[in-house]
Amino acid sequence: MFLDVLMRRNPRFIEAAMALHQAGKIPANAYVLDLDAVERNARLFSKAASALGLKAFAMTKQVGRHSGFCAAVMRGGINRAVAVDMDCATACHTAGLKTGHLGHLVQVPQRDADFAAATLKPDFWTVFSPEKAAEAARAAAKAGRVQNLLARIQTAGDTFYRGHEGGFEADEICAVADRLDALDGAVFAGITTFPALLFDLESRKVRPTPNLATLARAAEALARSGRSNVEINAPGTNSTVMLDALADAGATQCEPGNALHGTTPLHAVQDLPEDPAVLYLSEVSHRHGDAAYCFGGGLYIDPVFPKYQVKALVGATPTSGANALANVEIPDYSAIDYYAMIDATGPVKPKTGDTVIFGFRGQAFVTRASIVGVAGVAQGAPRVTSIENIFGQAIDWPERARS
């Protein structure tokens, strides 16, 4: 879905990744990051958000919480992360990207609360229930802190992905705010939901969900009760072109993730300010029948899109040309992605060891892929900065390949 955009807008990145793989610098089954492009994207986003008074927290899960990605985001002007879970928060914290927002989408487990409060010290901590609010407050009090809490709110008609449900009743937000303020170690700071914006496939546009209106009504109720400076966290399908809409709706916080590497759904159908900065790299393993099999492990196709014909660039030398494109069959979601099958009956004749390049809107943190940072693409001197696992930890490659 995103390979066409990569080929048009960042061909040197594709060619650099292929060259580095052929030189033995990048392993198969790897999400590769153009760190210079990430930095440019972060700078664009940071400036646009700041101009509108929006706090920006970077989401890093899609690219495996890579430490080089965190550093590039910070160089671009975003110095706080939103952590989808505790592994995410820990990886970002270790990389120097401090925790701006914790507990949303995934609540903090009970036994992790003390570590979160004392070590991560999040600017904001989202809670879905009185019980989770009490846990956060107790941990903060124990650490000698007062924790800003965001209340996740919901009401009938709001949009949630299955398994993401939960939160306080929006109509009761004033009472919820009073209840959180009464906790020793915590203070009510604002409200949040997810998703506030969502890509609409039919119109090919990003539109507000009912949740955004729920946030606005709750904010109005809080204002009528005398509360001011309420934080309104409105994540979902962010890019610089959507920030005006968020600010107009009263949001004070946004959380770019895929925007930082140019892979939101809107990037697939429009050329937006952010450049594509991530690709998935594999290698041809063997032939069988009319197909060449390439290694999997990170073959994640986001179900936000309907099924489509997946293509890949295949070759032994660097190329971003359409003559190197071949159709690929990806295993069904119910299967383990040990391999993908490249059509070998067309003009492209894959050989064992050839590099294979895909353009995915990835979620690397749910895969077995390595994450590779590359710098110097635009200068014509690409180099690998680090190779890490999905927890942002360095792995022993290529050392293991030489043992």
C-alpha positions in Angstrom: 0.0 0.0 0.0 2.9 2.4 0.8 5.5 1.1 -1.6 4.3 3.4 -4.4 4.7 6.4 -2.1 8.2 5.2 -1.1 9.2 4.8 -4.7 8.0 8.2 -5.7 9.1 10.2 -2.7 12.1 8.5 -1.1 13.7 6.2 -3.7 17.2 6.8 -2.4 16.1 5.3 0.9 14.9 2.1 -0.8 18.2 1.8 -2.8 20.3 2.5 0.4 18.5 -0.3 2.3 19.0 -2.7 -0.5 22.7 -1.9 -0.8 23.2 -2.2 3.0 21.4 -5.6 3.0 23.5 -6.9 0.1 26.6 -5.7 1.9 25.6 -7.8 5.0 24.8 -4.8 7.1 21.0 -5.4 7.5 19.4 -8.7 8.3 16.3 -10.1 6.6 13.0 -9.5 8.4 13.7 -5.9 9.4 11.8 -2.7 9.5 14.3 -0.1 8.3 14.1 3.6 9.3 15.3 6.6 7.5 16.3 8.5 10.6 17.0 11.8 8.9 13.5 11.8 7.3 12.0 11.0 10.7 13.8 14.0 12.2 12.5 16.2 9.4 8.9 14.9 9.9 9.2 15.4 13.7 10.3 19.0 13.1 7.4 19.7 10.8 5.0 18.2 13.2 6.5 19.9 16.3 6.4 23.4 14.7 2.8 22.9 13.4 1.6 21.7 16.8 3.4 24.4 18.8 1.9 27.1 16.6 -1.6 25.8 17.6 -0.7 25.4 21.3 -0.8 21.6 21.1 1.4 19.4 23.2 2.9 16.6 21.0 3.7 13.2 22.4 5.4 10.7 20.1 4.1 7.2 19.6 6.9 4.8 19.0 5.2 1.3 19.0 4.8 1.1 15.2 8.6 1.2 14.8 9.5 -1.0 17.7 10.5 1.8 20.1 13.9 2.0 18.4 16.3 4.2 20.3 17.5 5.9 17.2 14.0 6.8 16.3 13.5 8.3 19.7 16.6 10.3 19.3 15.6 11.6 15.8 12.2 12.6 17.2 13.9 14.5 20.0 16.2 16.3 17.5 13.0 17.2 15.6 11.6 19.0 18.7 9.3 16.4 20.3 10.7 15.6 23.7 7.9 13.4 25.2 6.5 10.0 24.3 3.1 8.5 24.7 3.5 4.9 25.8 1.1 2.3 24.6 2.2 -0.1 27.4 4.9 -0.4 30.0 7.4 -2.0 27.6 7.0 1.0 25.4 7.4 3.5 28.3 10.5 1.7 29.5 12.2 1.6 26.1 11.5 5.3 25.4 12.7 6.3 28.9 15.9 4.3 28.4 16.4 6.1 25.1 16.0 9.5 26.7 12.5 10.2 25.4 10.6 11.0 28.6 7.1 9.8 29.3 4.5 12.4 28.5 1.5 10.1 28.6 1.1 6.7 30.1 -1.9 4.3 30.6 -3.7 4.8 27.3 -4.3 2.6 25.3 -3.2 0.0 27.9 -3.8 0.6 31.6 -0.8 0.3 33.9 -0.7 -3.1 35.6 -1.1 -3.0 39.4 2.4 -4.2 40.2 4.0 -1.7 37.7 2.4 1.4 39.3 5.3 2.1 41.7 7.9 1.9 39.0 5.8 4.1 36.7 5.3 6.7 39.4 8.8 6.8 40.8 10.9 6.2 37.7 8.9 7.1 34.6 7.2 10.1 36.3 4.7 10.6 33.5 3.4 14.1 32.9 -0.1 12.6 32.4 -1.5 9.2 33.4 -4.7 7.9 32.0 -7.1 5.9 34.1 -10.3 4.1 33.0 -11.9 3.5 36.5 -11.8 4.5 40.1 -9.7 1.5 41.0 -7.0 2.3 38.5 -7.1 6.0 39.6 -6.5 4.9 43.2 -3.6 2.7 42.2 -1.9 5.6 40.4 -2.5 8.0 43.2 -1.1 5.6 45.9 2.0 5.0 43.8 2.5 8.7 43.2 2.0 9.5 46.9 4.5 6.8 47.8 7.0 8.4 45.4 6.4 11.9 46.9 4.7 13.2 43.8 1.3 14.5 42.8 0.2 12.8 39.5 -1.8 14.5 36.8 -4.6 12.1 35.8 -6.5 12.0 32.6 -9.9 10.4 32.7 -10.7 8.2 29.8 -14.4 8.9 29.0 -17.0 7.3 26.8 -20.7 7.3 26.1 -23.2 5.5 24.0 -22.5 5.9 20.3 -18.7 6.4 20.7 -16.4 4.5 18.4 -14.0 1.9 19.9 -12.0 -0.9 18.4 -13.1 -4.2 19.9 -11.0 -4.8 23.0 -10.3 -1.1 23.5 -13.5 -0.3 25.4 -13.6 1.2 28.8 -13.7 4.5 30.7 -15.8 6.8 32.8 -19.3 7.8 31.8 -18.9 11.1 30.0 -22.1 12.6 31.5 -20.6 12.1 35.0 -17.3 13.9 34.3 -17.7 16.7 36.8 -18.2 14.1 39.6 -15.3 12.1 38.3 -13.1 15.1 38.3 -14.0 15.8 42.0 -13.4 12.2 42.9 -9.9 12.2 41.3 -9.0 15.5 43.0 -9.9 13.9 46.3 -7.3 11.2 46.0 -4.0 11.7 48.0 -1.2 11.8 45.4 -3.3 12.7 42.4 -5.1 15.6 40.7 -7.6 15.6 37.9 -5.9 17.1 34.8 -8.2 16.4 31.8 -10.0 14.0 29.6 -9.1 11.6 26.7 -10.6 9.1 24.2 -9.5 7.0 21.3 -9.9 7.3 18.4 -10.8 11.0 18.0 -10.0 10.9 14.3 -10.4 8.0 11.9 -9.7 7.4 8.2 -12.8 6.9 6.2 -12.1 4.5 3.3 -15.1 5.5 1.2 -14.4 9.2 1.2 -10.6 8.7 1.5 -10.5 11.4 4.1 -9.8 11.6 7.9 -13.0 12.4 9.8 -13.8 13.1 13.4 -15.4 10.2 15.3 -18.4 10.7 17.7 -15.7 10.6 20.5 -14.4 14.0 19.6 -17.9 15.5 20.2 -18.0 13.6 23.5 -14.8 15.2 24.5 -16.1 18.7 23.6 -19.4 18.2 25.6 -17.4 17.0 28.6 -15.0 19.9 28.4 -18.0 22.3 28.2 -19.5 20.7 31.3 -16.2 21.0 33.2 -16.0 24.7 32.2 -19.5 25.4 33.5 -18.5 23.8 36.8 -15.7 26.3 37.1 -12.8 24.2 35.9 -10.3 25.8 33.6 -7.0 24.7 31.9 -8.5 21.2 31.3 -6.3 19.1 29.1 -8.0 17.5 26.2 -6.1 14.5 24.7 -7.4 13.6 21.2 -5.2 10.9 19.6 -5.9 9.0 16.3 -4.7 9.3 12.7 -2.6 12.5 13.3 -0.7 14.3 10.6 0.2 18.0 10.3 -2.8 18.6 8.0 -5.2 17.4 10.7 -3.9 19.6 13.6 -6.1 22.6 12.8 -9.2 20.4 13.1 -8.0 19.1 16.5 -7.2 22.6 17.8 -10.6 23.9 16.5 -12.3 21.0 18.5 -10.5 22.2 21.7 -7.8 19.6 21.9 -4.6 20.5 23.8 -2.7 17.3 23.1 -1.9 15.2 20.0 0.0 12.0 19.6 1.8 11.5 16.3 2.9 8.0 15.5 2.6 6.9 11.9 2.8 10.6 10.9 6.4 10.6 12.0 7.3 8.0 9.4 4.7 9.0 6.8 2.4 6.0 7.0 -1.0 7.1 8.2 -3.9 5.9 6.0 -4.1 9.4 4.5 -0.5 9.2 3.4 -1.5 6.2 1.2 -3.9 8.3 -0.8 -2.5 11.9 -0.6 0.9 13.4 -0.6 1.2 15.0 2.8 4.0 17.1 4.2 5.6 14.1 6.1 7.9 12.0 4.0 7.8 8.1 4.0 10.6 7.0 6.3 10.1 3.3 6.9 10.2 0.1 4.8 10.2 -3.6 5.5 13.1 -5.6 4.2 13.3 -9.4 3.5 15.3 -11.8 1.4 14.5 -14.6 -1.0 15.0 -17.9 0.7 14.1 -20.5 -2.0 11.9 -21.4 -5.0 9.0 -23.8 -5.0 6.8 -24.2 -8.0 5.8 -20.9 -9.5 6.8 -18.9 -6.4 9.9 -17.6 -4.7 9.6 -17.6 -0.9 11.0 -14.7 1.1 11.4 -14.7 4.9 8.6 -13.3 7.0 8.3 -12.4 10.7 7.2 -8.9 10.2 4.6 -9.3 7.4 2.0 -7.1 9.1 -0.7 -5.6 7.0 -2.9 -3.2 9.0 -6.5 -4.3 8.7 -7.5 -0.6 8.4 -7.3 -1.3 4.6 -9.3 -3.8 2.7 -7.4 -6.7 1.0 -5.3 -5.5 -1.9 -2.6 -6.9 -4.2 0.6 -6.7 -2.3 3.7 -6.0 -4.3 7.4 -5.9 -3.5 10.6 -4.7 -5.1 13.0 -7.7 -5.7 16.6 -7.6 -6.8 20.2 -8.3 -6.1 21.3 -4.7 -6.8 19.7 -1.4 -5.5 16.7 -0.3 -7.4 13.5 1.7 -7.0 12.3 1.1 -10.5 8.8 -0.3 -11.3 10.4 -3.0 -13.5 11.6 -4.7 -10.3 8.0 -5.0 -8.9 6.4 -8.4 -8.4 3.1 -9.6 -6.9 3.3 -11.2 -3.5 1.0 -13.4 -1.6 1.0 -12.8 2.2 -0.2 -15.6 4.6 -3.6 -15.1 6.0 -3.9 -13.5 9.5 -4.7 -16.9 10.9 -1.3 -18.3 9.9 2.2 -17.7 11.1 4.1 -15.5 8.6 7.2 -17.7 8.2 7.3 -16.8 4.5 5.6 -14.7 1.8 5.3 -16.0 -1.7 6.6 -13.9 -4.6 5.2 -14.6 -8.1 8.1 -15.9 -10.2 6.1 -16.4 -13.4 6.4 -12.7 -14.5 9.3 -10.6 -15.7 10.9 -10.5 -12.2 12.8 -13.7 -11.6 13.8 -13.9 -7.9 16.9 -15.6 -6.9 18.0 -16.9 -3.5 19.6 -14.0 -1.6 17.8 -11.3 -3.5 16.6 -8.3 -1.4 12.9 -7.9 -1.1 11.4 -4.5 -0.2 7.8 -3.9 1.0 6.0 -0.8 2.0 3.8 -1.5 5.0 1.9 0.6 7.5 3.6 -1.5 10.2 3.0 -2.3 13.8 6.5 -3.6 14.4 5.9 -4.1 18.1 3.6 -7.1 17.5 6.1 -8.9 15.2 9.3 -10.8 15.3 11.1 -8.3 13.1 14.3 -6.4 13.9 14.3 -2.6 13.7 17.2 -1.0 11.8 18.1 2.7 12.0 19.8 4.2 8.9 21.3 7.7 8.7 22.9 9.6 5.9 20.5 8.6 3.1 20.0 12.1 1.8 23.7 12.8 1.8 24.5 9.7 -0.3 26.4 8.1 2.6 23.9 5.7 4.3 25.1 3.8 7.3 23.4 1.6 9.9 23.2 3.2 13.3 21.8 0.3 15.4 19.8 -2.9 15.0 17.3 -3.5 17.8 14.5 -5.8 18.8 10.9 -4.7 19.3 11.8 -3.6 22.9 14.4 -1.1 21.7 17.3 -3.3 22.8 20.4 -3.8 20.7 20.8 -7.3 19.1 24.0 -9.1 18.2 23.8 -8.8 14.5 25.8 -9.1 12.3 28.0 -10.6 15.0 25.9 -13.8 15.2 26.2 -14.1 11.4 30.0 -14.3 11.7 30.2 -16.8 14.6 
